[in-house]
Amino acid sequence: ELAKITEKNIEQLRRLNKTIYPVHYNEKFYTDVLASGELSQVAYYSADMLIGAVCCRVEQKNDGMVGVYIMGCGVLAPYRTMGVGTKLLNNLMDVCQQRSNIQELYLHVQVNNQAAKAFYESPQFGFTEVRMEPNYYPNLEVKDAYVLSKKFDRATASK
């Protein structure tokens, strides 16, 4: 079951992120997640067992359009083959499609995380590699990251 991230479950999200990711997220991360509304979601296996989340930040563009940065999309290891990540990303993409001002969804993926890169680049999601950013993760052993992007064609949408 997916749910919006709120003040009531933000502490569960903090614990989940400490388990899943090799990086530590600061307070601004969680402020951005709460501000993103329905773009950020958590996944529950049962009523009180949080197993995954997609965390986003909304970025205003100069032309009035919006970009959505996926700060993290992760699922606890034992649940990774159950379609939870797919459900989280499909939900996020549906929300982005419904909002006519969102033109891009993008994220960073560590260059050694080929499974994640393949997941986002699969035909189901259609992200493409835009560039490689050297030293994006300065405190990790593998420092470089790919930037993956999914554009929403707003010129022909809803016509």
C-alpha positions as CSV (number, residue, x, y, z in Angstrom):
1,E,0.0,0.0,0.0
2,L,1.3,3.5,-0.9
3,A,0.8,6.5,1.3
4,K,1.8,10.2,1.3
5,I,4.7,11.2,3.4
6,T,3.6,13.2,6.4
7,E,4.8,14.4,9.8
8,K,3.3,11.2,11.2
9,N,5.6,8.8,9.1
10,I,8.6,11.0,8.5
11,E,10.6,9.3,11.3
12,Q,9.9,5.9,9.8
13,L,11.2,7.3,6.5
14,R,14.4,8.5,8.2
15,R,15.0,5.0,9.6
16,L,14.3,3.4,6.2
17,N,16.8,5.7,4.4
18,K,19.5,5.0,7.0
19,T,19.1,1.3,6.2
20,I,18.9,1.6,2.4
21,Y,21.3,4.3,1.4
22,P,25.1,4.8,1.9
23,V,24.6,8.5,2.3
24,H,23.2,10.5,5.2
25,Y,20.3,12.9,4.4
26,N,20.2,16.3,6.1
27,E,17.1,18.1,7.4
28,K,16.5,20.0,4.1
29,F,16.0,16.6,2.4
30,Y,13.1,15.8,4.6
31,T,11.7,19.4,4.4
32,D,11.8,19.1,0.6
33,V,10.1,15.6,0.8
34,L,7.2,17.0,2.9
35,A,6.9,20.0,0.5
36,S,6.6,17.8,-2.5
37,G,3.1,16.5,-1.5
38,E,1.8,13.5,-3.4
39,L,5.0,13.3,-5.5
40,S,6.8,11.6,-2.6
41,Q,5.3,8.3,-1.3
42,V,6.1,5.5,1.1
43,A,5.2,1.8,0.6
44,Y,3.9,-0.3,3.4
45,Y,4.0,-4.1,3.5
46,S,1.5,-4.1,6.4
47,A,-0.1,-1.3,8.4
48,D,3.0,-0.5,10.3
49,M,5.9,-2.0,8.2
50,L,7.5,0.6,5.9
51,I,9.5,-1.2,3.1
52,G,10.1,1.5,0.5
53,A,9.8,5.1,-0.6
54,V,10.3,7.5,-3.4
55,C,11.4,11.0,-2.2
56,C,11.2,14.0,-4.5
57,R,12.1,17.7,-4.7
58,V,10.1,20.1,-6.8
59,E,12.3,22.6,-8.8
60,Q,10.8,25.7,-10.4
61,K,12.1,26.6,-13.8
62,N,12.3,30.1,-15.2
63,D,9.5,29.4,-17.8
64,G,7.0,28.5,-15.1
65,M,7.5,24.8,-15.7
66,V,8.6,22.4,-13.0
67,G,11.2,19.7,-12.8
68,V,10.9,16.9,-10.3
69,Y,14.2,15.5,-8.9
70,I,14.1,12.0,-7.4
71,M,16.3,12.3,-4.4
72,G,15.8,8.7,-3.6
73,C,13.8,5.7,-4.6
74,G,14.5,2.6,-2.6
75,V,13.1,-0.6,-1.2
76,L,14.4,-2.8,1.6
77,A,16.5,-5.7,0.1
78,P,14.1,-8.6,1.0
79,Y,11.2,-6.9,-0.9
80,R,13.1,-5.8,-4.0
81,T,11.6,-8.5,-6.3
82,M,8.0,-7.9,-5.3
83,G,7.3,-4.9,-7.6
84,V,7.4,-2.3,-4.9
85,G,9.9,0.0,-6.7
86,T,7.9,-0.4,-9.9
87,K,4.7,0.6,-8.1
88,L,6.3,3.6,-6.4
89,L,7.8,4.9,-9.8
90,N,4.6,4.2,-11.7
91,N,2.6,6.2,-9.2
92,L,5.1,9.1,-9.4
93,M,5.0,9.1,-13.2
94,D,1.2,9.1,-13.2
95,V,1.2,12.1,-10.9
96,C,3.7,13.9,-13.2
97,Q,1.6,13.1,-16.2
98,Q,-1.5,14.6,-14.6
99,R,0.3,17.8,-13.8
100,S,0.7,19.8,-17.0
101,N,3.5,22.0,-15.6
102,I,5.9,19.1,-14.9
103,Q,8.3,18.8,-17.8
104,E,11.0,16.5,-16.4
105,L,11.7,13.8,-13.9
106,Y,15.4,13.1,-13.2
107,L,17.8,11.5,-10.7
108,H,21.4,10.5,-10.1
109,V,22.5,6.9,-10.0
110,Q,26.0,5.7,-8.9
111,V,27.9,4.5,-11.9
112,N,28.4,1.1,-10.3
113,N,24.7,0.6,-9.7
114,Q,23.9,-1.0,-13.0
115,A,20.7,-2.7,-11.6
116,A,19.2,0.7,-10.8
117,K,20.3,2.2,-14.1
118,A,18.7,-0.7,-16.0
119,F,15.5,-0.3,-13.9
120,Y,15.1,3.4,-14.9
121,E,16.2,2.9,-18.5
122,S,13.8,0.0,-19.0
123,P,11.1,0.5,-21.7
124,Q,8.5,0.6,-18.9
125,F,10.0,3.9,-17.6
126,G,12.0,5.3,-20.5
127,F,14.7,7.3,-18.6
128,T,17.8,8.1,-20.6
129,E,21.3,8.9,-19.6
130,V,22.0,12.6,-19.9
131,R,25.5,12.8,-18.6
132,M,28.0,11.4,-16.1
133,E,28.9,13.7,-13.2
134,P,32.4,13.0,-11.7
135,N,32.7,13.2,-8.0
136,Y,28.9,13.6,-7.4
137,Y,29.2,11.5,-4.2
138,P,32.5,12.8,-2.7
139,N,32.2,10.8,0.5
140,L,31.6,7.4,-1.1
141,E,34.1,5.0,-2.5
142,V,32.4,5.2,-6.0
143,K,32.1,8.9,-6.4
144,D,30.7,9.3,-10.0
145,A,27.0,9.3,-10.9
146,Y,24.9,9.1,-14.1
147,V,22.1,11.7,-14.5
148,L,19.0,9.9,-15.9
149,S,16.1,11.9,-17.2
150,K,12.5,11.3,-18.3
151,K,11.0,14.2,-20.3
152,F,7.2,14.8,-20.6
153,D,6.2,16.2,-23.9
154,R,3.8,19.0,-23.0
155,A,3.5,20.4,-26.5
156,T,1.2,17.6,-27.6
157,A,-0.2,16.6,-24.2
158,S,-4.0,16.9,-23.8
159,K,-4.7,18.1,-27.4
